[in-house]
């Protein structure tokens, strides 16, 4: 992973984790994206349930009907044993009896309600699920999918030896672009629109992208996972580009050198591991859109991290993200980032 990609993958993972979790709606407020007051989460009506259920089934028929399916059960000589389920997806979603359709507020922008459709499949060797998440704004926009059949390696690898058996990296990138286009993202590999934050294979192809806004990296991830099976069946899709505000700041006053100087000063002033500071070295900096987290300057405890409940929702700033390298030390994440507002020079937090 290159220096410019530091601290991005963790944010991407955290964002996806929030999406498939659940948060309470706030008591009051207006969405900074739509400008409309949100409404309290309510029970899904009968017509809504039927509409979103039909949408989910329609997407399922596009995504998996021709894909191979396996279910794993035991380990033998450090190899998982997978039983094929031929023709499993034929009418499976139509026949499924255990279906949950819920409205909730999830993710980092909790004023945005989502409709989640979850199918639960009872198998002889346990239960598997498949989730579809729609943005509840009347657009019927599908923003996330998670098919648990393809979340874990589902071909027989030697444990810990992750070499693709039925797919390859070049074709995985092409298939990722095809999936993205299906979901309305037509320029996945355009470097002016997205940065590739991480690409990995551990039995499942995982590609984590970060959108750009006004030419600058912004923490709005697009993520995809695909199984090592013919057709690259989709395990997960998440797209947050619909969240990008239309009024992001563009003004820059501080130069890169000024941003570096401010970042170094703040590091020396606020970083909690005081004994480490003399051996910390500057690596690089660049402009990015970030939400202030106020770590180190508003510490909630000895770790130096701020209380996440105090972080303003949806307050995006254009900042100089200064990356520093810690001295080699077991148990420490290797890098520190310090956020400096590109206009005011104010410290807005950091991470390590």
PyMOL commands that set and color helices and strands:
alter all, ss='L'
color gray80, all
select helices_A, chain A and resi 3-5+8-19+46-63+92-95+148-150+169-182+241-243+256-270+274-279+308-310
alter helices_A, ss='H'
color red, helices_A
select strands_A, chain A and resi 70-76+79-84+98-105+113-123+126-135+142-147+194-201+204-213+216-227+234-239+281-291+316-325+335-341+347-351
alter strands_A, ss='S'
color yellow, strands_A
deselect
rebuild
show_as cartoon
